[in-house]
Amino acid sequence: MIQIGEQSFSMNDPFVIGGLIGTAILFLVIILLIVIVRRAGQSGASMEYMAAQMNRLNTDVQTLGAGQQQLTGNLQSVSDTQANAQVNLIQTMEKRLATVQQGMNETLHTNALKSAQALYEMQKGMKDSLHGSSVKTTQSLTQLQERLATIDKAQTNIEKLSGDVLGLQDILSNKQTRGAFGEIQLNDIVSKALAPDAYSMQATLSNGKRADCLIHLPNPPGPIVIDAKFPLEAYEAIRAAKTDEHLVIAARAMRTSLRAHIKAISEKYIIEGETADGALMFLPSEAVYAELHANFADIVREGFDARVWIVSPTTCMATLNTMRAVLKDARMQEQAGAIRKELGLLYKDVDRLGNRVENLDRHFNQAGKDIEEIKISATKAGSRARRLDAFDFDELEHKGADVVKLTPKNNS
């Protein structure tokens, strides 16, 4: 860029390059003239040649000056054109920049609105999500608390059950308390199966022996005794046996214990003429009962031979239900006479009711007949009244009929 006064010329402009080249040629011509003048003193012959060259040079200079002026005008025109083009370009660029800036402002505004809307929706979604998460978390915590409460309650029940199991073990470890346990379980089963007057707990027999339960069955078979026995030690020894030798010893102890119980029940609670020809031995454990029938069938047969039948809680309930049916039949037979008597009285009452119905029907017939006769009398009376109402006294006077005259009564 070349600055000449207030004008600026670009080095890339061809007019500016041409002007510079002309200027350079002019300087070279001047230098040649100076050289030629210096050489003029050396040769007079060359003066004419120099003069001719000078004239030619002058012509060229004039031509060059005209070209320079023309070049200057062209440069000025080009400068003006470039200035106008720059102004137009600047204005166009300003307009485009304004348009672009307005478009960018509008785009930024739109994007800002969209961003604000998206941010609002995102905040709303996050708020709803957080609220939902909070509600779910609250519900989960509530359910967790309920489950923890249930677990605590279950833990309490387990602890209580553990204490009850320990208490049950303590009970079963003592023979007296174990016997009481069997008696209580027997009492519970019997009370659920039979009526209160159908049995007696801790009944004393004629031989002075006290039975755990006496069922009042009619003859035959007669009252039957149920005695509770619990051979727990022998059963636990069988369960705890680790060798065949220990198992044989425990089985022998189990047989000994059961034989002793069967013999005691047979001798104490089977009394001829007083009780039934047999008794029941109650085992308050299904496990012991199952072990007995699985591995001690000989003991069960010995009990049959001694007329002592071994029952568990389940089979005892079934046996008691059968006894209840027997008691029901016996009571119905006892009440058969009273039922026949009541049926006779009922027949008499029905016969008497029939006679009274016949009498009532006869009275109804007589009353109907009397009502018919009353209707006939009322009809006749009505007819006479109508005839009297239509009676014509003038007609009777013309016919000479006898008319009974009514004479006024004397005041005296």
C-alpha positions in Angstrom: 0.0 0.0 0.0 1.4 3.4 -1.1 0.1 6.6 0.5 0.3 9.8 -1.7 -1.4 12.7 0.1 -4.9 11.5 0.9 -4.8 8.8 -1.8 -3.8 5.2 -1.1 -2.6 2.9 -3.8 -2.4 -0.8 -3.6 0.7 -2.5 -4.9 -1.5 -5.2 -6.5 -3.3 -2.6 -8.7 -1.9 -2.8 -12.4 -2.3 1.0 -12.9 -0.1 1.6 -9.9 2.5 -0.9 -11.2 2.4 0.9 -14.6 2.9 4.3 -13.1 5.8 3.0 -11.1 7.4 1.6 -14.2 7.0 4.9 -16.1 8.5 6.8 -13.3 11.5 4.4 -13.3 11.9 4.9 -17.0 11.9 8.7 -16.6 14.6 8.5 -14.0 16.7 6.4 -16.3 16.3 8.9 -19.2 17.4 11.7 -16.9 20.4 9.7 -15.9 21.3 9.1 -19.5 21.0 12.8 -20.3 23.4 13.6 -17.5 25.8 11.1 -18.9 25.4 12.4 -22.4 26.0 16.0 -21.3 29.1 15.0 -19.5 30.3 13.3 -22.7 29.4 16.4 -24.9 32.5 18.2 -24.0 34.6 15.3 -25.3 33.1 15.1 -28.6 31.6 17.9 -30.7 30.4 15.5 -33.2 28.3 13.9 -30.9 26.6 17.2 -29.9 24.4 17.1 -32.9 23.6 13.5 -32.2 22.9 14.5 -28.6 20.7 17.3 -29.8 18.8 15.0 -31.9 18.6 12.5 -29.1 17.5 15.3 -26.7 14.8 16.3 -29.1 13.7 12.8 -29.4 14.1 12.5 -25.6 12.1 15.6 -25.1 9.4 14.2 -27.3 9.5 11.0 -25.5 9.4 12.9 -22.2 6.4 14.9 -23.3 4.8 11.7 -24.5 5.7 10.2 -21.2 4.3 13.2 -19.3 1.1 12.9 -21.2 1.0 9.2 -20.5 1.8 10.1 -16.9 -1.0 12.5 -16.7 -3.3 10.0 -18.3 -2.0 7.4 -15.9 -2.6 9.8 -13.0 -6.2 10.3 -14.3 -6.7 6.7 -14.7 -5.2 6.1 -11.2 -7.5 8.8 -9.8 -10.5 7.2 -11.6 -9.4 3.7 -10.4 -8.9 5.2 -6.9 -12.4 6.8 -7.0 -13.9 3.5 -8.3 -12.1 1.6 -5.6 -13.2 4.1 -3.0 -16.8 3.8 -4.2 -16.5 0.1 -4.4 -15.1 0.0 -0.9 -17.9 2.2 0.4 -20.5 0.1 -1.4 -18.8 -3.0 -0.1 -18.7 -1.6 3.4 -22.4 -0.6 3.2 -23.3 -4.0 1.8 -21.2 -5.8 4.4 -22.7 -3.6 7.1 -26.2 -4.5 5.8 -25.3 -8.2 5.6 -23.7 -8.0 9.0 -26.8 -6.3 10.4 -29.0 -9.0 8.7 -26.7 -11.7 10.0 -26.6 -10.1 13.4 -30.4 -9.8 13.4 -30.7 -13.4 12.3 -28.2 -14.5 14.9 -30.1 -12.5 17.5 -33.4 -14.1 16.4 -31.7 -17.5 16.4 -30.1 -16.9 19.8 -33.5 -15.7 21.1 -35.3 -18.7 19.7 -32.6 -21.0 21.0 -32.7 -19.2 24.4 -36.5 -19.7 24.5 -36.1 -23.4 23.5 -33.4 -23.8 26.0 -35.5 -22.2 28.7 -38.5 -24.4 27.8 -36.3 -27.5 27.7 -34.7 -26.5 31.0 -38.2 -25.9 32.5 -39.4 -29.2 31.2 -36.2 -30.9 32.4 -36.6 -29.2 35.8 -40.3 -30.2 35.9 -39.4 -33.8 34.9 -36.6 -33.9 37.5 -39.0 -32.5 40.1 -41.7 -35.0 39.2 -39.1 -37.8 39.1 -37.6 -36.6 42.4 -41.1 -36.4 43.9 -42.0 -39.9 42.6 -38.7 -41.2 43.8 -39.4 -39.5 47.2 -42.8 -41.1 47.3 -41.4 -44.5 46.3 -38.6 -44.1 48.8 -41.1 -43.2 51.5 -43.3 -46.2 50.6 -40.2 -48.4 50.5 -39.1 -47.1 53.9 -42.6 -47.6 55.2 -42.7 -51.2 53.9 -39.2 -51.7 55.2 -40.3 -50.5 58.6 -43.4 -52.8 58.5 -41.2 -55.7 57.5 -38.7 -54.9 60.2 -41.6 -54.7 62.7 -42.8 -58.1 61.4 -39.3 -59.5 61.6 -39.0 -58.1 65.2 -42.4 -59.6 66.0 -41.3 -62.9 64.4 -38.0 -62.7 66.4 -40.0 -62.2 69.5 -42.2 -65.1 68.7 -39.2 -67.2 67.9 -37.6 -66.3 71.2 -40.9 -67.0 73.0 -41.2 -70.3 71.1 -37.6 -71.1 72.0 -38.4 -70.5 75.6 -41.5 -72.6 75.2 -39.4 -75.4 73.7 -37.0 -75.2 76.5 -39.9 -75.2 78.9 -41.3 -78.2 77.1 -38.0 -80.0 77.3 -37.9 -79.2 81.0 -41.4 -80.6 81.3 -40.6 -83.8 79.3 -37.4 -84.4 81.2 -39.3 -85.1 84.4 -41.5 -88.2 84.6 -44.2 -86.5 86.8 -44.5 -83.4 84.6 -44.4 -85.6 81.5 -47.3 -87.6 82.9 -49.2 -84.4 83.6 -48.5 -83.3 80.0 -50.0 -86.5 78.6 -53.0 -86.2 80.9 -53.6 -82.6 79.8 -53.4 -83.5 76.1 -55.7 -86.5 76.7 -58.2 -84.2 78.5 -58.1 -81.7 75.6 -58.8 -84.5 73.0 -61.6 -86.1 75.0 -63.3 -82.8 75.8 -63.4 -82.0 72.1 -64.8 -85.4 71.1 -67.4 -86.2 73.9 -70.0 -84.5 75.9 -69.1 -83.6 79.5 -71.3 -86.2 81.0 -69.9 -89.0 78.8 -66.5 -89.2 80.6 -64.7 -88.6 83.9 -61.1 -87.5 84.4 -59.1 -89.0 87.3 -61.9 -91.5 88.1 -61.3 -93.8 91.0 -62.2 -97.5 90.5 -63.4 -100.1 93.0 -59.9 -101.4 93.4 -58.7 -97.9 94.5 -56.8 -97.3 91.4 -57.2 -93.9 89.7 -57.6 -93.8 85.9 -56.6 -90.8 83.8 -59.9 -91.0 81.9 -63.0 -93.2 82.2 -65.4 -93.3 79.2 -69.0 -94.1 80.4 -70.0 -96.5 77.6 -73.2 -98.6 78.1 -73.1 -102.4 78.6 -71.8 -103.9 76.5 -68.9 -103.2 76.4 -69.2 -101.0 79.6 -67.0 -98.2 80.9 -63.5 -98.2 79.3 -60.3 -96.7 80.8 -57.8 -94.5 78.9 -54.4 -94.2 80.6 -51.6 -91.8 79.3 -48.1 -93.2 79.1 -45.0 -91.5 77.6 -41.8 -93.7 77.2 -39.7 -90.7 76.2 -36.3 -91.9 77.6 -36.3 -95.1 75.6 -37.5 -93.3 72.4 -34.8 -90.7 72.8 -32.2 -93.4 73.3 -33.3 -95.0 70.1 -33.0 -91.7 68.2 -29.6 -91.0 69.7 -28.1 -94.4 69.1 -25.0 -94.2 66.8 -24.0 -97.8 66.7 -25.9 -101.1 66.3 -25.0 -102.1 69.8 -26.5 -98.9 71.3 -29.6 -99.3 69.1 -30.1 -102.9 70.4 -29.8 -101.7 74.0 -32.2 -98.8 73.4 -34.7 -101.1 71.7 -34.5 -103.5 74.6 -35.2 -100.7 77.0 -38.1 -99.6 74.8 -39.7 -103.0 74.9 -39.2 -103.3 78.6 -40.9 -100.0 79.3 -43.8 -100.7 77.0 -44.4 -104.2 78.4 -44.4 -102.7 81.9 -47.0 -100.1 80.9 -49.2 -102.7 79.2 -49.0 -105.0 82.2 -49.9 -102.2 84.6 -52.9 -101.1 82.6 -54.2 -104.7 82.2 -53.9 -105.4 85.9 -55.2 -102.1 87.2 -57.9 -100.9 84.8 -59.6 -104.0 83.5 -62.1 -105.1 86.2 -64.6 -107.8 85.4 -68.2 -106.6 85.9 -67.1 -103.0 86.4 -65.2 -101.9 83.3 -65.0 -103.0 79.7 -63.0 -106.0 78.7 -60.1 -103.9 77.6 -58.4 -100.5 78.0 -56.6 -97.9 76.0 -53.0 -96.7 76.4 -52.6 -93.2 75.1 -49.2 -92.1 73.7 -49.2 -88.3 73.4 -46.6 -88.4 70.6 -47.2 -89.4 66.9 -43.5 -90.0 66.5 -43.4 -92.5 69.4 -46.5 -94.2 68.0 -45.0 -94.4 64.5 -41.8 -95.8 65.9 -43.8 -98.4 67.9 -45.7 -99.6 64.9 -42.7 -99.5 62.6 -40.2 -101.4 64.7 -42.0 -102.9 67.6 -44.9 -104.8 66.1 -44.4 -107.6 68.6 -45.2 -105.1 71.4 -48.4 -104.1 69.6 -49.5 -107.8 69.4 -48.7 -108.3 73.1 -50.9 -105.3 73.8 -53.7 -106.9 71.8 -53.3 -110.2 73.7 -53.5 -108.3 77.0 -56.6 -106.4 75.7 -54.7 -103.1 75.8 -55.0 -101.0 72.7 -52.3 -98.4 72.1 -53.6 -95.1 70.5 -51.9 -91.8 69.4 -53.6 -88.4 69.5 -55.0 -89.0 66.0 -56.2 -92.5 66.4 -57.5 -91.6 69.9 -59.7 -88.9 68.3 -61.0 -91.5 65.8 -61.7 -94.0 68.5 -63.6 -91.4 70.6 -65.7 -90.4 67.7 -66.8 -94.1 67.3 -67.5 -94.1 71.1 -69.6 -91.0 70.6 -71.7 -92.8 68.0 -72.2 -95.7 70.4 -73.3 -93.3 73.2 -75.7 -91.6 70.9 -77.3 -94.9 69.9 -77.5 -96.0 73.6 -79.2 -92.8 74.6 -81.7 -93.1 71.7 -82.5 -96.6 72.9 -82.9 -95.3 76.5 -85.3 -92.7 75.3 -87.2 -95.0 73.0 -89.9 -95.7 75.6 -90.4 -92.0 76.3 -90.5 -91.4 72.6 -93.3 -94.0 72.2 -95.2 -92.5 75.1 -94.9 -89.1 73.6 -96.1 -90.5 70.3 -99.2 -92.0 71.9 -100.0 -88.7 73.6 -99.5 -87.0 70.3 -101.9 -89.5 68.6 -104.6 -88.8 71.2 -104.1 -85.1 70.8 -104.5 -85.4 67.0 -107.7 -87.6 67.5 -109.1 -85.0 69.9 -108.3 -82.3 67.5 -110.2 -84.2 64.7 -113.3 -84.5 66.9 -113.3 -80.8 67.8 -112.9 -80.0 64.1 -116.0 -82.1 63.3 -117.9 -80.4 66.1 -116.9 -77.0 64.8 -117.9 -78.0 61.3 -121.3 -79.2 62.6 -121.7 -75.9 64.4 -120.8 -74.1 61.2 -123.5 -76.1 59.3 -126.1 -75.3 61.9 -125.2 -71.7 61.9 -125.5 -71.6 58.1 -128.9 -73.2 58.3 -130.1 -70.7 60.9 -128.7 -67.8 58.7 -130.8 -69.2 55.8 -133.9 -69.3 57.9 -133.2 -65.7 59.1 -132.8 -64.6 55.5 -136.3 -66.2 54.6 -137.9 -64.4 57.6 -136.3 -61.1 56.6 -137.5 -61.5 53.0 -141.1 -62.2 54.1 -141.1 -59.2 56.4 -139.8 -57.0 53.7 -142.6 -58.1 51.3 -145.3 -57.4 53.9 -143.8 -53.9 54.5 -143.9 -53.1 50.8 -147.5 -54.2 50.5 -148.5 -52.1 53.4 -146.7 -49.1 51.9 -148.7 -49.5 48.6 -152.1 -50.0 50.3 -154.9 -47.6 48.8 -157.6 -46.7 51.4 -159.9 -44.8 48.9 -160.3 -47.9 46.8 -161.4 -49.8 49.8 -164.2 -47.3 50.7 -165.7 -47.5 47.2 -165.7 -51.3 47.4 -167.5 -51.2 50.7 -164.9 -52.9 52.5 -164.8 -53.0 56.2 -162.5 -50.4 57.4 -161.4 -50.2 61.0 -161.7 -46.6 62.1 -159.4 -45.1 64.6 -161.3 -43.2 67.2 -159.4 -40.5 69.1 -158.8 -41.2 72.8 -160.8 -39.3 75.4 -158.9 -36.8 77.3 -160.8 -38.0 80.4 
